[in-house]
Every structure is written in C-alpha cells, then in structure tokens.
Amino acid sequence: MPRVYFKEENCKGCCLCIKTCPKKIIIISDKLNNKGYHTAAILEENMKNCTGCASCARICPDVVIKIEK
C-alpha cells in the first residue's frame, strides 16, 4: 500500500495537491505550521485509498510531498 508523507513545515496550503488527487483524499488540516499556514494532509483512514499515482507530488511547487510504495 502506498504511503504519502507531507513536510508540513514547508507546506503553504496552496491546495494544488487537493485539486490534482484523483481519489480526492487530500484535505487541508486544521493544524498550522510554524509559518502560519494550514497544511495538506491525508486522514489515516483514507490512506488505504491512495493509488500511489504521485500526481500530488509532481504538482507541488514546494516539493513537500513524498510517496513511498
């Protein structure tokens, strides 16, 4: 099962990953990083729906998303 990791401290909450995800499992969390941005995240119960397509990682302008298969 693929696993998605976000470097939360570098995320600006631009939402490009949310718009790109074909499974629509990425959300903006309520959590703020040190820069004051709400960060992208995937709820643990939705991680099983990830196909590992890496669309989110490719579109991220700040390279904060890592996919492990």
mmCIF file of the N, C-alpha and C atoms, coordinates in Angstrom:
data_MODEL
# 
_entry.id   MODEL 
# 
loop_
_atom_site.group_PDB 
_atom_site.id 
_atom_site.type_symbol 
_atom_site.label_atom_id 
_atom_site.label_alt_id 
_atom_site.label_comp_id 
_atom_site.label_asym_id 
_atom_site.label_entity_id 
_atom_site.label_seq_id 
_atom_site.pdbx_PDB_ins_code 
_atom_site.Cartn_x 
_atom_site.Cartn_y 
_atom_site.Cartn_z 
_atom_site.occupancy 
_atom_site.B_iso_or_equiv 
_atom_site.pdbx_formal_charge 
_atom_site.auth_seq_id 
_atom_site.auth_comp_id 
_atom_site.auth_asym_id 
_atom_site.auth_atom_id 
_atom_site.pdbx_PDB_model_num 
ATOM 1   N N  . MET A 1 1  ? 0.847  -1.182 0.000  1.00 0.00 ? 1  MET A N  1 
ATOM 2   C CA . MET A 1 1  ? 0.000  0.000  0.000  1.00 0.00 ? 1  MET A CA 1 
ATOM 3   C C  . MET A 1 1  ? 0.894  1.248  0.000  1.00 0.00 ? 1  MET A C  1 
ATOM 4   N N  . PRO A 1 2  ? 0.651  2.167  -0.915 1.00 0.00 ? 2  PRO A N  1 
ATOM 5   C CA . PRO A 1 2  ? 1.425  3.416  -0.948 1.00 0.00 ? 2  PRO A CA 1 
ATOM 6   C C  . PRO A 1 2  ? 1.173  4.254  0.302  1.00 0.00 ? 2  PRO A C  1 
ATOM 7   N N  . ARG A 1 3  ? 2.138  5.053  0.636  1.00 0.00 ? 3  ARG A N  1 
ATOM 8   C CA . ARG A 1 3  ? 2.025  5.943  1.801  1.00 0.00 ? 3  ARG A CA 1 
ATOM 9   C C  . ARG A 1 3  ? 2.498  7.333  1.377  1.00 0.00 ? 3  ARG A C  1 
ATOM 10  N N  . VAL A 1 4  ? 1.753  8.360  1.759  1.00 0.00 ? 4  VAL A N  1 
ATOM 11  C CA . VAL A 1 4  ? 2.067  9.745  1.403  1.00 0.00 ? 4  VAL A CA 1 
ATOM 12  C C  . VAL A 1 4  ? 2.540  10.473 2.652  1.00 0.00 ? 4  VAL A C  1 
ATOM 13  N N  . TYR A 1 5  ? 3.642  11.197 2.512  1.00 0.00 ? 5  TYR A N  1 
ATOM 14  C CA . TYR A 1 5  ? 4.186  12.000 3.602  1.00 0.00 ? 5  TYR A CA 1 
ATOM 15  C C  . TYR A 1 5  ? 4.260  13.457 3.150  1.00 0.00 ? 5  TYR A C  1 
ATOM 16  N N  . PHE A 1 6  ? 3.918  14.358 4.053  1.00 0.00 ? 6  PHE A N  1 
ATOM 17  C CA . PHE A 1 6  ? 3.989  15.798 3.789  1.00 0.00 ? 6  PHE A CA 1 
ATOM 18  C C  . PHE A 1 6  ? 5.023  16.420 4.725  1.00 0.00 ? 6  PHE A C  1 
ATOM 19  N N  . LYS A 1 7  ? 5.931  17.233 4.184  1.00 0.00 ? 7  LYS A N  1 
ATOM 20  C CA . LYS A 1 7  ? 6.828  18.037 5.026  1.00 0.00 ? 7  LYS A CA 1 
ATOM 21  C C  . LYS A 1 7  ? 6.015  19.252 5.436  1.00 0.00 ? 7  LYS A C  1 
ATOM 22  N N  . GLU A 1 8  ? 5.303  19.109 6.528  1.00 0.00 ? 8  GLU A N  1 
ATOM 23  C CA . GLU A 1 8  ? 4.323  20.110 6.930  1.00 0.00 ? 8  GLU A CA 1 
ATOM 24  C C  . GLU A 1 8  ? 4.914  21.500 7.122  1.00 0.00 ? 8  GLU A C  1 
ATOM 25  N N  . GLU A 1 9  ? 6.136  21.582 7.596  1.00 0.00 ? 9  GLU A N  1 
ATOM 26  C CA . GLU A 1 9  ? 6.730  22.899 7.854  1.00 0.00 ? 9  GLU A CA 1 
ATOM 27  C C  . GLU A 1 9  ? 6.997  23.687 6.577  1.00 0.00 ? 9  GLU A C  1 
ATOM 28  N N  . ASN A 1 10 ? 7.034  23.017 5.427  1.00 0.00 ? 10 ASN A N  1 
ATOM 29  C CA . ASN A 1 10 ? 7.275  23.719 4.166  1.00 0.00 ? 10 ASN A CA 1 
ATOM 30  C C  . ASN A 1 10 ? 6.009  23.918 3.337  1.00 0.00 ? 10 ASN A C  1 
ATOM 31  N N  . CYS A 1 11 ? 4.904  23.342 3.781  1.00 0.00 ? 11 CYS A N  1 
ATOM 32  C CA . CYS A 1 11 ? 3.631  23.431 3.045  1.00 0.00 ? 11 CYS A CA 1 
ATOM 33  C C  . CYS A 1 11 ? 3.035  24.828 3.210  1.00 0.00 ? 11 CYS A C  1 
ATOM 34  N N  . LYS A 1 12 ? 2.587  25.417 2.083  1.00 0.00 ? 12 LYS A N  1 
ATOM 35  C CA . LYS A 1 12 ? 1.950  26.732 2.095  1.00 0.00 ? 12 LYS A CA 1 
ATOM 36  C C  . LYS A 1 12 ? 0.436  26.638 1.977  1.00 0.00 ? 12 LYS A C  1 
ATOM 37  N N  . GLY A 1 13 ? -0.091 25.415 1.912  1.00 0.00 ? 13 GLY A N  1 
ATOM 38  C CA . GLY A 1 13 ? -1.536 25.248 1.810  1.00 0.00 ? 13 GLY A CA 1 
ATOM 39  C C  . GLY A 1 13 ? -2.107 25.767 0.504  1.00 0.00 ? 13 GLY A C  1 
ATOM 40  N N  . CYS A 1 14 ? -1.388 25.612 -0.588 1.00 0.00 ? 14 CYS A N  1 
ATOM 41  C CA . CYS A 1 14 ? -1.836 26.144 -1.884 1.00 0.00 ? 14 CYS A CA 1 
ATOM 42  C C  . CYS A 1 14 ? -2.991 25.339 -2.486 1.00 0.00 ? 14 CYS A C  1 
ATOM 43  N N  . CYS A 1 15 ? -3.200 24.120 -2.016 1.00 0.00 ? 15 CYS A N  1 
ATOM 44  C CA . CYS A 1 15 ? -4.309 23.251 -2.435 1.00 0.00 ? 15 CYS A CA 1 
ATOM 45  C C  . CYS A 1 15 ? -4.156 22.637 -3.822 1.00 0.00 ? 15 CYS A C  1 
ATOM 46  N N  . LEU A 1 16 ? -3.022 22.814 -4.475 1.00 0.00 ? 16 LEU A N  1 
ATOM 47  C CA . LEU A 1 16 ? -2.840 22.195 -5.788 1.00 0.00 ? 16 LEU A CA 1 
ATOM 48  C C  . LEU A 1 16 ? -2.906 20.671 -5.692 1.00 0.00 ? 16 LEU A C  1 
ATOM 49  N N  . CYS A 1 17 ? -2.363 20.116 -4.625 1.00 0.00 ? 17 CYS A N  1 
ATOM 50  C CA . CYS A 1 17 ? -2.389 18.657 -4.453 1.00 0.00 ? 17 CYS A CA 1 
ATOM 51  C C  . CYS A 1 17 ? -3.825 18.162 -4.275 1.00 0.00 ? 17 CYS A C  1 
ATOM 52  N N  . ILE A 1 18 ? -4.639 18.935 -3.606 1.00 0.00 ? 18 ILE A N  1 
ATOM 53  C CA . ILE A 1 18 ? -6.038 18.558 -3.380 1.00 0.00 ? 18 ILE A CA 1 
ATOM 54  C C  . ILE A 1 18 ? -6.785 18.502 -4.706 1.00 0.00 ? 18 ILE A C  1 
ATOM 55  N N  . LYS A 1 19 ? -6.562 19.502 -5.544 1.00 0.00 ? 19 LYS A N  1 
ATOM 56  C CA . LYS A 1 19 ? -7.238 19.563 -6.840 1.00 0.00 ? 19 LYS A CA 1 
ATOM 57  C C  . LYS A 1 19 ? -6.776 18.462 -7.785 1.00 0.00 ? 19 LYS A C  1 
ATOM 58  N N  . THR A 1 20 ? -5.531 17.999 -7.621 1.00 0.00 ? 20 THR A N  1 
ATOM 59  C CA . THR A 1 20 ? -4.947 17.025 -8.525 1.00 0.00 ? 20 THR A CA 1 
ATOM 60  C C  . THR A 1 20 ? -5.243 15.579 -8.141 1.00 0.00 ? 20 THR A C  1 
ATOM 61  N N  . CYS A 1 21 ? -5.469 15.321 -6.883 1.00 0.00 ? 21 CYS A N  1 
ATOM 62  C CA . CYS A 1 21 ? -5.654 13.941 -6.402 1.00 0.00 ? 21 CYS A CA 1 
ATOM 63  C C  . CYS A 1 21 ? -6.885 13.293 -7.052 1.00 0.00 ? 21 CYS A C  1 
ATOM 64  N N  . PRO A 1 22 ? -6.693 12.205 -7.808 1.00 0.00 ? 22 PRO A N  1 
ATOM 65  C CA . PRO A 1 22 ? -7.838 11.562 -8.463 1.00 0.00 ? 22 PRO A CA 1 
ATOM 66  C C  . PRO A 1 22 ? -8.790 10.892 -7.476 1.00 0.00 ? 22 PRO A C  1 
ATOM 67  N N  . LYS A 1 23 ? -8.304 10.535 -6.305 1.00 0.00 ? 23 LYS A N  1 
ATOM 68  C CA . LYS A 1 23 ? -9.144 9.882  -5.291 1.00 0.00 ? 23 LYS A CA 1 
ATOM 69  C C  . LYS A 1 23 ? -9.778 10.880 -4.323 1.00 0.00 ? 23 LYS A C  1 
ATOM 70  N N  . LYS A 1 24 ? -9.378 12.142 -4.407 1.00 0.00 ? 24 LYS A N  1 
ATOM 71  C CA . LYS A 1 24 ? -9.920 13.217 -3.553 1.00 0.00 ? 24 LYS A CA 1 
ATOM 72  C C  . LYS A 1 24 ? -9.787 12.896 -2.064 1.00 0.00 ? 24 LYS A C  1 
ATOM 73  N N  . ILE A 1 25 ? -8.599 12.415 -1.663 1.00 0.00 ? 25 ILE A N  1 
ATOM 74  C CA . ILE A 1 25 ? -8.378 12.058 -0.260 1.00 0.00 ? 25 ILE A CA 1 
ATOM 75  C C  . ILE A 1 25 ? -7.518 13.069 0.491  1.00 0.00 ? 25 ILE A C  1 
ATOM 76  N N  . ILE A 1 26 ? -6.961 14.042 -0.203 1.00 0.00 ? 26 ILE A N  1 
ATOM 77  C CA . ILE A 1 26 ? -6.116 15.053 0.443  1.00 0.00 ? 26 ILE A CA 1 
ATOM 78  C C  . ILE A 1 26 ? -7.005 16.196 0.934  1.00 0.00 ? 26 ILE A C  1 
ATOM 79  N N  . ILE A 1 27 ? -6.738 16.649 2.135  1.00 0.00 ? 27 ILE A N  1 
ATOM 80  C CA . ILE A 1 27 ? -7.510 17.727 2.744  1.00 0.00 ? 27 ILE A CA 1 
ATOM 81  C C  . ILE A 1 27 ? -6.557 18.809 3.262  1.00 0.00 ? 27 ILE A C  1 
ATOM 82  N N  . ILE A 1 28 ? -7.104 19.949 3.613  1.00 0.00 ? 28 ILE A N  1 
ATOM 83  C CA . ILE A 1 28 ? -6.348 20.964 4.355  1.00 0.00 ? 28 ILE A CA 1 
ATOM 84  C C  . ILE A 1 28 ? -6.704 20.755 5.820  1.00 0.00 ? 28 ILE A C  1 
ATOM 85  N N  . SER A 1 29 ? -5.690 20.533 6.626  1.00 0.00 ? 29 SER A N  1 
ATOM 86  C CA . SER A 1 29 ? -5.930 20.249 8.039  1.00 0.00 ? 29 SER A CA 1 
ATOM 87  C C  . SER A 1 29 ? -6.165 21.527 8.835  1.00 0.00 ? 29 SER A C  1 
ATOM 88  N N  . ASP A 1 30 ? -6.636 21.348 10.035 1.00 0.00 ? 30 ASP A N  1 
ATOM 89  C CA . ASP A 1 30 ? -6.827 22.477 10.947 1.00 0.00 ? 30 ASP A CA 1 
ATOM 90  C C  . ASP A 1 30 ? -5.505 22.904 11.572 1.00 0.00 ? 30 ASP A C  1 
ATOM 91  N N  . LYS A 1 31 ? -4.515 22.053 11.444 1.00 0.00 ? 31 LYS A N  1 
ATOM 92  C CA . LYS A 1 31 ? -3.198 22.280 12.040 1.00 0.00 ? 31 LYS A CA 1 
ATOM 93  C C  . LYS A 1 31 ? -2.450 23.391 11.299 1.00 0.00 ? 31 LYS A C  1 
ATOM 94  N N  . LEU A 1 32 ? -1.807 24.263 12.055 1.00 0.00 ? 32 LEU A N  1 
ATOM 95  C CA . LEU A 1 32 ? -0.977 25.323 11.471 1.00 0.00 ? 32 LEU A CA 1 
ATOM 96  C C  . LEU A 1 32 ? 0.492  24.945 11.609 1.00 0.00 ? 32 LEU A C  1 
ATOM 97  N N  . ASN A 1 33 ? 1.275  25.252 10.574 1.00 0.00 ? 33 ASN A N  1 
ATOM 98  C CA . ASN A 1 33 ? 2.720  25.045 10.693 1.00 0.00 ? 33 ASN A CA 1 
ATOM 99  C C  . ASN A 1 33 ? 3.356  26.303 11.294 1.00 0.00 ? 33 ASN A C  1 
ATOM 100 N N  . ASN A 1 34 ? 4.673  26.298 11.430 1.00 0.00 ? 34 ASN A N  1 
ATOM 101 C CA . ASN A 1 34 ? 5.373  27.434 12.046 1.00 0.00 ? 34 ASN A CA 1 
ATOM 102 C C  . ASN A 1 34 ? 5.244  28.737 11.261 1.00 0.00 ? 34 ASN A C  1 
ATOM 103 N N  . LYS A 1 35 ? 4.911  28.617 9.977  1.00 0.00 ? 35 LYS A N  1 
ATOM 104 C CA . LYS A 1 35 ? 4.761  29.800 9.131  1.00 0.00 ? 35 LYS A CA 1 
ATOM 105 C C  . LYS A 1 35 ? 3.329  30.336 9.145  1.00 0.00 ? 35 LYS A C  1 
ATOM 106 N N  . GLY A 1 36 ? 2.426  29.622 9.832  1.00 0.00 ? 36 GLY A N  1 
ATOM 107 C CA . GLY A 1 36 ? 1.045  30.071 9.948  1.00 0.00 ? 36 GLY A CA 1 
ATOM 108 C C  . GLY A 1 36 ? 0.112  29.549 8.871  1.00 0.00 ? 36 GLY A C  1 
ATOM 109 N N  . TYR A 1 37 ? 0.548  28.569 8.096  1.00 0.00 ? 37 TYR A N  1 
ATOM 110 C CA . TYR A 1 37 ? -0.280 28.004 7.038  1.00 0.00 ? 37 TYR A CA 1 
ATOM 111 C C  . TYR A 1 37 ? -0.971 26.732 7.515  1.00 0.00 ? 37 TYR A C  1 
ATOM 112 N N  . HIS A 1 38 ? -2.203 26.542 7.070  1.00 0.00 ? 38 HIS A N  1 
ATOM 113 C CA . HIS A 1 38 ? -2.877 25.257 7.254  1.00 0.00 ? 38 HIS A CA 1 
ATOM 114 C C  . HIS A 1 38 ? -2.267 24.304 6.233  1.00 0.00 ? 38 HIS A C  1 
ATOM 115 N N  . THR A 1 39 ? -1.875 23.120 6.678  1.00 0.00 ? 39 THR A N  1 
ATOM 116 C CA . THR A 1 39 ? -1.134 22.206 5.816  1.00 0.00 ? 39 THR A CA 1 
ATOM 117 C C  . THR A 1 39 ? -2.018 21.139 5.195  1.00 0.00 ? 39 THR A C  1 
ATOM 118 N N  . ALA A 1 40 ? -1.563 20.604 4.084  1.00 0.00 ? 40 ALA A N  1 
ATOM 119 C CA . ALA A 1 40 ? -2.245 19.493 3.426  1.00 0.00 ? 40 ALA A CA 1 
ATOM 120 C C  . ALA A 1 40 ? -2.003 18.228 4.238  1.00 0.00 ? 40 ALA A C  1 
ATOM 121 N N  . ALA A 1 41 ? -2.950 17.316 4.157  1.00 0.00 ? 41 ALA A N  1 
ATOM 122 C CA . ALA A 1 41 ? -2.842 16.066 4.904  1.00 0.00 ? 41 ALA A CA 1 
ATOM 123 C C  . ALA A 1 41 ? -3.780 15.032 4.293  1.00 0.00 ? 41 ALA A C  1 
ATOM 124 N N  . ILE A 1 42 ? -3.551 13.788 4.673  1.00 0.00 ? 42 ILE A N  1 
ATOM 125 C CA . ILE A 1 42 ? -4.469 12.698 4.347  1.00 0.00 ? 42 ILE A CA 1 
ATOM 126 C C  . ILE A 1 42 ? -4.821 12.027 5.664  1.00 0.00 ? 42 ILE A C  1 
ATOM 127 N N  . LEU A 1 43 ? -6.094 11.894 5.932  1.00 0.00 ? 43 LEU A N  1 
ATOM 128 C CA . LEU A 1 43 ? -6.513 11.202 7.147  1.00 0.00 ? 43 LEU A CA 1 
ATOM 129 C C  . LEU A 1 43 ? -6.063 9.744  7.066  1.00 0.00 ? 43 LEU A C  1 
ATOM 130 N N  . GLU A 1 44 ? -5.647 9.202  8.181  1.00 0.00 ? 44 GLU A N  1 
ATOM 131 C CA . GLU A 1 44 ? -5.116 7.835  8.219  1.00 0.00 ? 44 GLU A CA 1 
ATOM 132 C C  . GLU A 1 44 ? -6.105 6.838  7.617  1.00 0.00 ? 44 GLU A C  1 
ATOM 133 N N  . GLU A 1 45 ? -7.382 7.000  7.895  1.00 0.00 ? 45 GLU A N  1 
ATOM 134 C CA . GLU A 1 45 ? -8.374 6.045  7.368  1.00 0.00 ? 45 GLU A CA 1 
ATOM 135 C C  . GLU A 1 45 ? -8.546 6.146  5.850  1.00 0.00 ? 45 GLU A C  1 
ATOM 136 N N  . ASN A 1 46 ? -8.105 7.247  5.250  1.00 0.00 ? 46 ASN A N  1 
ATOM 137 C CA . ASN A 1 46 ? -8.185 7.411  3.796  1.00 0.00 ? 46 ASN A CA 1 
ATOM 138 C C  . ASN A 1 46 ? -6.907 7.006  3.072  1.00 0.00 ? 46 ASN A C  1 
ATOM 139 N N  . MET A 1 47 ? -5.844 6.772  3.819  1.00 0.00 ? 47 MET A N  1 
ATOM 140 C CA . MET A 1 47 ? -4.559 6.420  3.204  1.00 0.00 ? 47 MET A CA 1 
ATOM 141 C C  . MET A 1 47 ? -4.678 5.139  2.371  1.00 0.00 ? 47 MET A C  1 
ATOM 142 N N  . LYS A 1 48 ? -5.551 4.233  2.779  1.00 0.00 ? 48 LYS A N  1 
ATOM 143 C CA . LYS A 1 48 ? -5.724 2.966  2.058  1.00 0.00 ? 48 LYS A CA 1 
ATOM 144 C C  . LYS A 1 48 ? -6.278 3.177  0.648  1.00 0.00 ? 48 LYS A C  1 
ATOM 145 N N  . ASN A 1 49 ? -6.879 4.330  0.397  1.00 0.00 ? 49 ASN A N  1 
ATOM 146 C CA . ASN A 1 49 ? -7.435 4.631  -0.922 1.00 0.00 ? 49 ASN A CA 1 
ATOM 147 C C  . ASN A 1 49 ? -6.413 5.219  -1.885 1.00 0.00 ? 49 ASN A C  1 
ATOM 148 N N  . CYS A 1 50 ? -5.225 5.540  -1.393 1.00 0.00 ? 50 CYS A N  1 
ATOM 149 C CA . CYS A 1 50 ? -4.178 6.112  -2.246 1.00 0.00 ? 50 CYS A CA 1 
ATOM 150 C C  . CYS A 1 50 ? -3.660 5.049  -3.215 1.00 0.00 ? 50 CYS A C  1 
ATOM 151 N N  . THR A 1 51 ? -3.555 5.427  -4.480 1.00 0.00 ? 51 THR A N  1 
ATOM 152 C CA . THR A 1 51 ? -3.049 4.504  -5.504 1.00 0.00 ? 51 THR A CA 1 
ATOM 153 C C  . THR A 1 51 ? -1.550 4.674  -5.742 1.00 0.00 ? 51 THR A C  1 
ATOM 154 N N  . GLY A 1 52 ? -0.963 5.711  -5.168 1.00 0.00 ? 52 GLY A N  1 
ATOM 155 C CA . GLY A 1 52 ? 0.461  5.967  -5.364 1.00 0.00 ? 52 GLY A CA 1 
ATOM 156 C C  . GLY A 1 52 ? 0.770  6.587  -6.712 1.00 0.00 ? 52 GLY A C  1 
ATOM 157 N N  . CYS A 1 53 ? -0.197 7.249  -7.317 1.00 0.00 ? 53 CYS A N  1 
ATOM 158 C CA . CYS A 1 53 ? -0.006 7.829  -8.653 1.00 0.00 ? 53 CYS A CA 1 
ATOM 159 C C  . CYS A 1 53 ? 0.998  8.978  -8.659 1.00 0.00 ? 53 CYS A C  1 
ATOM 160 N N  . ALA A 1 54 ? 1.209  9.608  -7.508 1.00 0.00 ? 54 ALA A N  1 
ATOM 161 C CA . ALA A 1 54 ? 2.167  10.707 -7.319 1.00 0.00 ? 54 ALA A CA 1 
ATOM 162 C C  . ALA A 1 54 ? 1.780  12.000 -8.035 1.00 0.00 ? 54 ALA A C  1 
ATOM 163 N N  . SER A 1 55 ? 0.545  12.139 -8.435 1.00 0.00 ? 55 SER A N  1 
ATOM 164 C CA . SER A 1 55 ? 0.085  13.400 -9.044 1.00 0.00 ? 55 SER A CA 1 
ATOM 165 C C  . SER A 1 55 ? 0.290  14.558 -8.080 1.00 0.00 ? 55 SER A C  1 
ATOM 166 N N  . CYS A 1 56 ? 0.012  14.314 -6.813 1.00 0.00 ? 56 CYS A N  1 
ATOM 167 C CA . CYS A 1 56 ? 0.161  15.360 -5.798 1.00 0.00 ? 56 CYS A CA 1 
ATOM 168 C C  . CYS A 1 56 ? 1.617  15.799 -5.665 1.00 0.00 ? 56 CYS A C  1 
ATOM 169 N N  . ALA A 1 57 ? 2.519  14.839 -5.652 1.00 0.00 ? 57 ALA A N  1 
ATOM 170 C CA . ALA A 1 57 ? 3.938  15.152 -5.503 1.00 0.00 ? 57 ALA A CA 1 
ATOM 171 C C  . ALA A 1 57 ? 4.478  15.911 -6.709 1.00 0.00 ? 57 ALA A C  1 
ATOM 172 N N  . ARG A 1 58 ? 4.020  15.546 -7.889 1.00 0.00 ? 58 ARG A N  1 
ATOM 173 C CA . ARG A 1 58 ? 4.509  16.207 -9.105 1.00 0.00 ? 58 ARG A CA 1 
ATOM 174 C C  . ARG A 1 58 ? 4.030  17.647 -9.210 1.00 0.00 ? 58 ARG A C  1 
ATOM 175 N N  . ILE A 1 59 ? 2.824  17.937 -8.726 1.00 0.00 ? 59 ILE A N  1 
ATOM 176 C CA . ILE A 1 59 ? 2.276  19.299 -8.877 1.00 0.00 ? 59 ILE A CA 1 
ATOM 177 C C  . ILE A 1 59 ? 2.726  20.236 -7.764 1.00 0.00 ? 59 ILE A C  1 
ATOM 178 N N  . CYS A 1 60 ? 3.220  19.704 -6.656 1.00 0.00 ? 60 CYS A N  1 
ATOM 179 C CA . CYS A 1 60 ? 3.580  20.533 -5.506 1.00 0.00 ? 60 CYS A CA 1 
ATOM 180 C C  . CYS A 1 60 ? 4.746  21.469 -5.844 1.00 0.00 ? 60 CYS A C  1 
ATOM 181 N N  . PRO A 1 61 ? 4.524  22.786 -5.785 1.00 0.00 ? 61 PRO A N  1 
ATOM 182 C CA . PRO A 1 61 ? 5.583  23.733 -6.153 1.00 0.00 ? 61 PRO A CA 1 
ATOM 183 C C  . PRO A 1 61 ? 6.719  23.794 -5.128 1.00 0.00 ? 61 PRO A C  1 
ATOM 184 N N  . ASP A 1 62 ? 6.467  23.312 -3.924 1.00 0.00 ? 62 ASP A N  1 
ATOM 185 C CA . ASP A 1 62 ? 7.490  23.380 -2.875 1.00 0.00 ? 62 ASP A CA 1 
ATOM 186 C C  . ASP A 1 62 ? 8.084  22.021 -2.521 1.00 0.00 ? 62 ASP A C  1 
ATOM 187 N N  . VAL A 1 63 ? 7.739  21.010 -3.282 1.00 0.00 ? 63 VAL A N  1 
ATOM 188 C CA . VAL A 1 63 ? 8.282  19.653 -3.126 1.00 0.00 ? 63 VAL A CA 1 
ATOM 189 C C  . VAL A 1 63 ? 8.151  19.175 -1.671 1.00 0.00 ? 63 VAL A C  1 
ATOM 190 N N  . VAL A 1 64 ? 6.949  19.255 -1.137 1.00 0.00 ? 64 VAL A N  1 
ATOM 191 C CA . VAL A 1 64 ? 6.740  18.844 0.258  1.00 0.00 ? 64 VAL A CA 1 
ATOM 192 C C  . VAL A 1 64 ? 6.136  17.454 0.375  1.00 0.00 ? 64 VAL A C  1 
ATOM 193 N N  . ILE A 1 65 ? 5.824  16.818 -0.765 1.00 0.00 ? 65 ILE A N  1 
ATOM 194 C CA . ILE A 1 65 ? 5.127  15.528 -0.730 1.00 0.00 ? 65 ILE A CA 1 
ATOM 195 C C  . ILE A 1 65 ? 6.062  14.411 -1.190 1.00 0.00 ? 65 ILE A C  1 
ATOM 196 N N  . LYS A 1 66 ? 6.069  13.352 -0.396 1.00 0.00 ? 66 LYS A N  1 
ATOM 197 C CA . LYS A 1 66 ? 6.889  12.178 -0.701 1.00 0.00 ? 66 LYS A CA 1 
ATOM 198 C C  . LYS A 1 66 ? 5.960  10.961 -0.719 1.00 0.00 ? 66 LYS A C  1 
ATOM 199 N N  . ILE A 1 67 ? 6.105  10.116 -1.739 1.00 0.00 ? 67 ILE A N  1 
ATOM 200 C CA . ILE A 1 67 ? 5.296  8.899  -1.858 1.00 0.00 ? 67 ILE A CA 1 
ATOM 201 C C  . ILE A 1 67 ? 6.214  7.698  -1.659 1.00 0.00 ? 67 ILE A C  1 
ATOM 202 N N  . GLU A 1 68 ? 5.813  6.798  -0.783 1.00 0.00 ? 68 GLU A N  1 
ATOM 203 C CA . GLU A 1 68 ? 6.536  5.529  -0.624 1.00 0.00 ? 68 GLU A CA 1 
ATOM 204 C C  . GLU A 1 68 ? 5.591  4.413  -1.014 1.00 0.00 ? 68 GLU A C  1 
ATOM 205 N N  . LYS A 1 69 ? 6.093  3.519  -1.822 1.00 0.00 ? 69 LYS A N  1 
ATOM 206 C CA . LYS A 1 69 ? 5.268  2.393  -2.264 1.00 0.00 ? 69 LYS A CA 1 
ATOM 207 C C  . LYS A 1 69 ? 5.647  1.131  -1.547 1.00 0.00 ? 69 LYS A C  1 
# 
